[in-house]
Amino acid sequence: MKVKALILLALCVVPLAAAQPPTVDVVDLRGADLKARLLMLSLEGIVNREGPRIYVLWESVRVKFPASEMWLEYYRRKGWISGYRLVGFWEAVEKYRHYVKGAVVYDPALPATINIAASLAGVEDLVIAHPDYVPKLNELGIEVKIDLRGRFRNSREAHEWQLEHVFPRCNRSLLYYFPTMREVAIYRVSLLDYAVSYRACSIGLRLTADKDLIGRYYEGLEKFALVIGYPERAKLERPWVEYTSKYGLLNVLGTGLAPNLSFHSRIPAKRRFEQEHRKLEPKPGKIYIAFAVTDLGLNSMQDFYYEMWLSPSRGKVPISWWLDPITADICPGIVQYYYETKTPNDYFYSAHVGGRIRPSDFPYLEEYLERGQKYLDRCSLRVVAFSNHNLKDDRVLKLYSEKLDVEGFVFGFGPEFEDEYWLVGDKVWVIPRFVGSPGAAYLAVKEYIETHPERPLFIVVGIGLWHYPTVEQVVWLKERLQEDYGNQVVFCRLDELVSAAKSYAQRARRPRDHLPPLPILIALLALAAVVALLYLCRRRRSAAEA
């Protein structure tokens, strides 16, 4: 009996050991319209629940090459996939039709029904279909299970219905904020496959007009649930983060350049990453400058920091790179690539502490920091950068300083405060002096140096990825500043600048807060001598009077 059991166990184990990485079917969606993307991304999300099988090609910022194809090549070289082949749109639908239970048809006259369709696609295993696709889907044996045409008068009514009938069946740890207004839907659809794959609810409500209804959705989510996506307009980014934070939820930003996350999230990459950290002792008369790249997390991770990472000049100048460590959960293979390909002049700093929040609005801030420390440790991040949206909140500064085991903080998105740096406990807080393009940075940094004659200076220069900068432009910026200030300028990584600022600030504070033993002893001896002298004079006076 025991022998038979061992044979059965061996039969079970051998197929697992011999299992080969999948060959991936790739559909080219570059230039595709919204209805094609909705159908294919919903199919991708459902199929990829069983592993990375379907993948789509997507546009890149400069369209010189498909960044999405480069990830496939990297995955193939790592052995995580055995290969990939390009398949036609309807070929993919036909091949994987048995994964789906039917189709949900949205109403083109009411774009908000796309959100309802996306939520239903996740919980019912349905592909999202424009009415034009119904005949072809029927031909392939995929029947329409739900037709949303003509069912709702407006977006609010559709979302009210969804909240009651669909939301209770959705994943309460994930919500997809997907504005489906005609002018932006094509730029916000890239995250759809991830939302469908993990059965997230999708909402497209306007923050300005529907805040109360958004709040009712937020109330139904778990603490620390992820809200992925982006609002309909960039000027609403901060208000959206603030509103989401009030409910104890985490924002993960992504727009039009973050496809295939249902695929990337299931790649068997590492879940822990290491980088070395450096310290730098400040010297008199020096100007320390660190360049720090920053922008939307999921976009920049997928698109090689808008292709800046791919520059042959990378490594010629110290550059620190924005990384939200929560992306190690969402696209671990991509994160691994960056750690494997960094040069000694590249350094990763933490964008927030595992999901974006506005700390002053967040009700579970201590717990957020405690769970965030695990993310920082996983990605070996020792410098944290974030903005509290122009608010210098002493409670926030104290909690971050006490709870996080890091070297220090870069605080604010650009020069939100006049201070250059300060200490809270044993942590240093440094204010960036500029965030923008390398070209505009030159004049801004030069003006700051000229108007601040004290030395040393500690200058963090934020390089905004939304300007699509190149490493060559950063090299140019470095060379111009070097021509102007010569040996005064020390270009360094962010960890080096933070450690130098911390060391200098601690030295400056020491005479006020912690007098060294020798001066104290001298002062006490002098005081004792004065007291003794007064005592002797008093005795002599008393003796003379007697």
C-alpha positions in Angstrom: 0.0 0.0 0.0 2.9 2.4 0.9 4.6 1.6 -2.4 1.4 2.4 -4.4 1.1 5.7 -2.5 4.7 6.6 -3.4 4.1 5.7 -7.1 1.0 7.9 -7.1 3.0 10.7 -5.5 5.7 10.4 -8.1 3.2 10.6 -10.9 1.8 13.8 -9.4 5.2 15.4 -8.9 6.9 14.5 -12.2 4.5 16.6 -14.4 5.0 19.6 -12.2 8.8 19.3 -12.3 8.7 18.8 -16.1 6.2 21.7 -16.7 7.6 24.1 -19.3 7.2 27.9 -19.2 4.3 28.9 -21.4 4.5 30.1 -25.0 2.6 33.4 -25.1 0.1 34.5 -27.6 0.6 38.2 -28.5 -2.1 40.5 -30.0 -0.9 43.8 -31.5 -3.3 46.5 -30.2 -1.1 49.5 -31.3 -3.4 52.0 -33.0 -6.5 49.9 -32.1 -9.7 51.8 -31.2 -11.5 51.6 -27.8 -13.9 48.8 -28.7 -11.1 46.5 -29.8 -9.1 47.2 -26.6 -12.1 46.6 -24.4 -12.8 43.2 -25.9 -9.2 42.0 -26.0 -8.2 43.3 -22.6 -11.2 41.7 -20.9 -10.3 38.4 -22.6 -6.7 38.8 -21.5 -7.7 39.4 -17.9 -9.9 36.3 -17.7 -7.4 34.0 -19.4 -4.4 35.2 -17.5 -5.9 34.1 -14.2 -4.4 30.7 -14.9 -1.0 32.1 -15.7 0.6 34.5 -18.2 -0.8 33.3 -21.5 -2.2 36.3 -23.5 -0.2 39.6 -24.0 -0.9 42.7 -26.0 1.5 45.1 -27.7 1.0 48.7 -26.8 2.2 52.2 -27.8 5.3 53.7 -26.2 5.9 57.4 -25.5 8.2 58.0 -28.4 6.9 55.2 -30.6 10.4 54.3 -31.7 9.9 50.7 -30.5 7.3 48.8 -28.6 8.4 48.8 -24.9 5.8 46.0 -24.4 7.7 43.7 -26.8 11.0 44.3 -24.9 9.4 43.0 -21.7 8.6 39.8 -23.6 12.2 39.4 -24.7 13.4 40.0 -21.2 11.0 37.4 -19.8 12.1 34.9 -22.5 15.7 35.4 -21.6 14.9 34.9 -17.9 13.1 31.6 -18.7 9.8 32.8 -17.3 8.2 32.2 -20.7 9.5 29.8 -23.4 8.6 32.1 -26.3 5.9 34.1 -27.9 4.1 34.3 -31.2 1.9 37.0 -32.8 -1.7 36.0 -33.4 -4.6 37.8 -35.0 -7.3 39.6 -33.0 -10.1 37.1 -33.8 -7.7 34.2 -33.8 -7.1 34.9 -30.1 -10.8 35.2 -29.3 -11.5 31.9 -31.0 -8.6 30.1 -29.3 -9.6 31.2 -25.8 -13.4 31.3 -26.2 -13.8 28.4 -23.8 -12.4 30.5 -21.0 -15.4 32.9 -21.1 -19.1 32.4 -20.3 -20.4 34.9 -22.8 -20.4 38.6 -23.5 -21.6 41.8 -21.9 -22.7 44.5 -24.4 -22.2 48.1 -23.3 -24.2 51.1 -24.6 -22.1 53.3 -26.9 -24.5 56.2 -26.2 -23.7 56.0 -22.5 -20.0 55.5 -21.9 -20.5 54.9 -18.2 -21.9 51.5 -19.1 -18.4 50.5 -20.0 -17.6 50.6 -16.2 -20.6 48.4 -15.5 -19.5 46.0 -18.2 -16.0 45.9 -16.9 -17.2 44.9 -13.4 -19.5 42.3 -14.8 -16.7 40.9 -17.0 -14.7 40.3 -13.9 -17.4 38.6 -11.7 -19.2 36.7 -14.5 -16.2 35.8 -16.9 -17.6 37.8 -19.8 -15.9 39.6 -22.6 -16.8 43.3 -23.1 -18.5 43.8 -26.5 -19.4 46.8 -28.6 -22.7 46.1 -30.5 -20.7 45.9 -33.7 -19.0 42.7 -32.4 -22.1 40.7 -31.5 -22.5 38.9 -34.9 -18.9 37.8 -34.9 -19.0 36.7 -31.3 -22.2 34.7 -32.0 -20.5 33.1 -35.0 -17.7 31.9 -32.6 -20.2 30.5 -30.1 -20.0 33.4 -27.6 -23.5 34.4 -26.7 -24.6 37.8 -25.2 -25.4 37.2 -21.6 -26.0 40.8 -20.5 -27.0 43.7 -22.7 -26.7 47.1 -21.1 -28.1 49.2 -24.0 -31.0 51.4 -23.0 -31.1 50.3 -19.4 -29.9 53.6 -17.7 -30.6 57.2 -18.3 -27.2 58.6 -17.1 -23.9 57.7 -15.5 -25.1 58.2 -11.9 -28.1 55.9 -12.4 -25.8 53.2 -13.9 -23.4 53.4 -11.0 -26.2 53.4 -8.4 -27.5 50.1 -9.9 -23.9 48.7 -10.0 -23.4 49.6 -6.3 -26.4 47.5 -5.3 -26.2 44.6 -7.8 -22.6 44.1 -8.8 -20.3 45.7 -6.3 -21.1 43.2 -3.5 -19.6 40.4 -5.7 -16.4 42.3 -6.5 -13.0 42.1 -5.0 -13.1 44.4 -2.0 -9.3 44.9 -1.9 -9.1 46.5 -5.4 -11.1 49.2 -7.3 -10.5 50.5 -10.8 -11.0 54.2 -11.2 -11.6 54.3 -15.0 -13.0 57.6 -16.4 -14.9 56.4 -19.5 -15.7 59.9 -20.8 -15.2 59.8 -24.6 -12.2 62.2 -24.5 -10.2 60.2 -22.0 -11.3 56.5 -22.1 -8.7 55.5 -24.7 -6.0 56.7 -22.3 -7.4 55.1 -19.1 -8.2 51.7 -20.5 -4.8 50.2 -20.2 -5.4 48.8 -16.7 -8.6 47.0 -17.7 -7.1 43.5 -18.0 -5.7 43.8 -14.4 -9.1 44.9 -13.0 -11.0 42.1 -14.8 -8.4 39.5 -13.9 -8.7 40.3 -10.1 -12.5 40.9 -10.3 -12.3 44.6 -9.3 -15.2 46.9 -9.5 -14.8 49.7 -12.1 -16.2 53.2 -11.6 -16.0 56.2 -13.9 -17.7 58.8 -11.7 -16.6 62.5 -11.8 -14.8 63.6 -8.7 -16.3 67.1 -8.9 -20.0 66.0 -9.3 -20.2 62.6 -7.8 -18.0 62.7 -4.7 -20.8 61.4 -2.5 -21.4 58.3 -4.6 -17.7 57.6 -4.9 -17.6 57.7 -1.1 -20.3 55.0 -0.9 -18.1 52.8 -3.1 -15.1 53.6 -0.9 -17.0 52.7 2.3 -17.5 49.2 1.0 -13.8 48.5 0.4 -11.4 46.9 2.8 -8.8 49.0 4.7 -5.7 49.5 2.6 -7.5 48.5 -0.6 -5.8 49.6 -3.8 -7.5 52.2 -6.0 -5.7 52.0 -9.4 -6.2 54.4 -12.3 -6.3 58.1 -12.7 -9.0 60.9 -12.7 -10.3 62.4 -15.9 -8.1 65.5 -15.6 -4.6 66.0 -14.3 -5.6 68.9 -12.1 -7.8 66.5 -10.1 -4.9 64.2 -9.2 -4.3 65.7 -5.7 -8.0 66.1 -4.8 -8.5 62.5 -5.8 -5.6 61.3 -3.7 -6.8 63.3 -0.8 -10.4 62.0 -1.0 -9.2 58.4 -1.4 -6.9 58.8 1.6 -9.7 59.9 3.9 -11.1 56.3 3.5 -7.8 54.6 4.4 -7.3 53.5 0.7 -4.1 53.4 -1.3 -3.7 55.1 -4.7 -1.6 53.4 -7.4 -1.4 55.8 -10.4 -1.5 54.7 -14.0 -2.9 56.0 -17.3 -2.3 55.0 -20.9 1.0 53.3 -20.6 0.3 50.4 -18.1 -1.1 47.4 -20.0 -0.7 43.7 -19.4 -0.6 43.9 -15.6 -2.7 40.7 -15.4 0.3 39.1 -17.2 3.1 41.0 -15.3 1.6 40.3 -11.9 1.9 36.5 -12.5 5.5 36.4 -13.6 7.5 34.2 -11.2 10.2 36.8 -10.4 11.8 37.7 -7.2 9.9 39.4 -4.4 13.0 40.9 -2.7 15.5 43.2 -4.3 18.8 44.7 -3.0 20.9 47.8 -3.7 23.9 49.2 -2.0 23.8 52.4 0.0 26.4 55.1 0.3 27.2 57.8 2.9 28.9 61.1 2.2 30.6 63.4 4.8 29.9 67.1 4.0 32.8 69.4 3.4 33.0 73.2 3.9 32.3 75.3 0.8 30.6 72.5 -1.2 27.3 72.5 -3.2 25.8 69.0 -3.2 23.4 68.3 -6.1 21.3 65.1 -6.6 19.1 64.5 -9.7 15.9 62.6 -8.9 13.6 61.3 -11.6 9.9 61.3 -10.8 6.4 60.7 -12.3 3.5 58.2 -12.4 4.5 54.8 -11.0 2.9 52.2 -13.3 3.4 54.2 -16.5 7.1 54.9 -15.9 7.8 51.3 -14.7 6.4 49.8 -17.9 7.8 52.3 -20.3 11.4 52.2 -19.1 10.9 55.6 -17.3 9.6 56.9 -20.7 12.6 55.3 -22.3 15.1 57.4 -20.3 16.5 54.1 -18.7 17.5 52.9 -22.2 19.9 55.7 -22.9 23.5 54.7 -23.6 24.5 57.6 -21.5 22.9 56.2 -18.3 25.6 55.8 -15.7 27.6 58.9 -16.8 25.9 61.0 -14.1 24.4 60.0 -10.8 20.6 59.8 -11.1 18.1 58.6 -8.5 14.9 56.9 -9.7 11.4 57.1 -8.3 10.0 53.7 -7.3 6.8 52.9 -5.4 7.7 49.5 -3.8 4.1 48.3 -4.0 4.9 47.7 -7.7 6.9 44.7 -6.6 3.4 43.1 -6.0 2.0 44.3 -9.3 4.9 43.8 -11.8 7.7 42.0 -10.0 9.5 40.9 -13.2 9.8 44.6 -14.3 11.1 45.6 -10.9 13.7 42.8 -11.0 14.8 44.1 -14.4 15.7 47.5 -13.1 17.7 46.2 -10.1 19.6 43.9 -12.5 20.4 46.6 -15.0 21.2 49.5 -12.7 24.7 51.1 -12.8 26.6 52.2 -9.7 25.4 55.7 -10.5 21.7 54.7 -10.4 19.9 54.6 -7.1 16.2 53.9 -6.2 14.4 55.9 -3.7 10.9 55.2 -2.5 7.9 57.0 -3.9 5.7 57.1 -0.8 5.7 54.0 1.4 3.8 51.4 -0.5 0.9 53.2 -2.2 0.3 56.9 -2.6 -1.6 58.7 0.2 -1.9 62.2 1.6 -0.7 61.5 5.1 -2.6 64.2 6.9 -5.9 62.8 5.6 -5.1 59.1 6.2 -6.9 57.6 9.3 -4.5 54.6 9.8 -1.2 56.4 9.3 0.8 54.4 11.9 -0.4 51.1 10.5 0.3 52.3 7.0 3.9 53.1 8.0 4.3 49.7 9.8 3.1 47.7 6.8 5.1 50.1 4.5 8.3 49.3 6.2 8.0 45.7 4.8 7.8 47.2 1.3 10.8 49.4 1.9 12.8 46.4 3.2 11.8 44.2 0.3 13.1 46.8 -2.2 16.1 48.0 -0.1 14.9 51.6 0.0 16.4 53.9 2.5 15.2 57.3 1.3 11.5 58.1 1.1 10.1 60.9 -1.1 6.5 62.1 -0.8 4.3 65.2 -0.7 1.7 66.1 1.9 0.3 68.6 -0.6 1.8 71.8 0.7 1.1 71.0 4.4 3.8 70.8 7.0 2.1 68.7 9.6 4.2 68.1 12.7 2.3 64.9 13.5 3.1 63.5 10.1 6.8 64.5 10.3 7.1 62.9 13.8 5.4 59.6 12.9 7.4 59.1 9.7 10.6 59.9 11.6 9.8 57.5 14.5 8.2 54.6 12.6 10.4 54.2 9.5 13.9 52.7 9.5 15.3 54.9 6.8 18.1 57.5 6.4 15.8 60.4 5.6 13.1 62.0 3.5 12.7 64.2 0.5 9.6 66.2 1.3 7.3 68.0 -1.2 6.9 68.1 -4.9 9.2 71.0 -5.7 10.0 73.9 -3.4 6.8 73.7 -1.4 8.6 75.2 1.7 11.3 77.8 2.2 13.4 75.5 4.4 16.3 73.7 2.8 16.4 70.9 5.3 15.7 70.1 9.0 16.0 67.3 11.5 13.1 65.5 13.3 14.7 63.2 15.8 17.5 61.4 14.0 16.0 61.8 10.5 16.7 64.5 8.0 14.0 66.2 5.8 15.2 67.7 2.6 13.1 70.0 0.4 13.6 69.7 -3.4 14.5 73.1 -4.9 13.1 72.3 -8.3 10.9 69.8 -10.2 10.6 70.1 -14.0 12.6 69.8 -17.2 16.4 69.7 -17.3 16.4 72.8 -19.4 14.4 74.9 -16.9 16.4 73.4 -14.0 19.6 75.1 -15.0 18.3 78.6 -14.5 16.3 77.7 -11.4 19.3 76.0 -9.7 21.7 78.7 -10.7 19.4 81.4 -9.2 19.1 79.4 -6.0 22.9 79.0 -5.6 23.4 82.7 -6.3 20.9 83.8 -3.7 22.1 81.4 -1.1 25.8 82.1 -0.3 25.9 79.8 2.7 27.8 76.6 2.3 27.4 73.7 2.2 24.2 73.7 0.1 22.1 70.5 -0.4 20.0 70.7 -3.6 17.6 68.0 -4.9 16.7 68.6 -8.5 13.5 66.8 -9.6 13.5 65.7 -13.2 9.9 65.5 -14.3 9.3 62.5 -16.6 6.2 64.1 -18.1 8.7 66.4 -20.0 10.1 63.2 -21.6 13.7 64.1 -20.6 16.8 62.2 -21.7 19.9 61.3 -19.8 21.9 63.3 -22.3 19.9 66.4 -21.1 20.8 65.6 -17.5 24.5 65.3 -18.5 24.2 68.7 -20.2 22.7 70.2 -17.0 25.6 68.7 -14.9 28.2 70.1 -17.3 26.7 73.6 -17.4 26.6 73.8 -13.6 30.2 72.4 -13.4 31.4 75.1 -15.8 29.8 77.8 -13.5 30.9 76.5 -10.1 33.8 74.2 -10.7 35.0 72.2 -7.8 32.4 73.7 -5.5 29.8 71.3 -7.0 29.5 67.7 -5.9 27.1 65.6 -8.0 25.9 62.6 -6.0 23.1 60.1 -5.6 20.1 60.9 -3.3 21.3 58.6 -0.6 24.7 60.4 -0.5 23.0 63.9 -0.4 20.6 62.8 2.3 23.4 61.4 4.5 25.6 64.5 4.0 22.7 66.8 4.9 21.9 64.7 7.9 25.5 64.7 9.1 25.8 68.4 8.7 22.5 69.1 10.4 23.4 66.9 13.4 26.8 68.8 13.8 25.0 72.1 13.6 22.5 71.0 16.2 25.0 69.5 18.7 26.2 72.7 20.4 22.7 73.8 21.2 21.2 70.5 22.2 24.1 68.4 23.4 27.0 70.3 24.8 30.2 68.2 24.8 31.6 67.2 28.2 34.8 69.4 28.2 33.0 72.7 27.8 30.6 71.7 30.5 33.4 70.7 32.8 35.2 74.1 32.2 32.0 76.0 32.8 31.4 74.1 36.1 35.0 74.7 37.3 34.7 78.4 36.5 31.5 78.6 38.4 33.0 76.8 41.3 36.0 79.2 41.3 33.6 82.2 41.4 31.6 80.7 44.2 34.8 79.9 46.2 36.1 83.4 45.7 32.9 85.0 46.9 32.9 82.8 49.9 36.5 83.8 50.8 35.7 87.5 50.4 32.7 87.2 52.7 34.8 85.4 55.4 37.5 88.1 55.3 34.9 90.8 55.5 33.3 89.1 58.5 36.7 88.7 60.2 37.6 92.4 59.7 34.3 93.5 61.2 34.9 91.3 64.2 
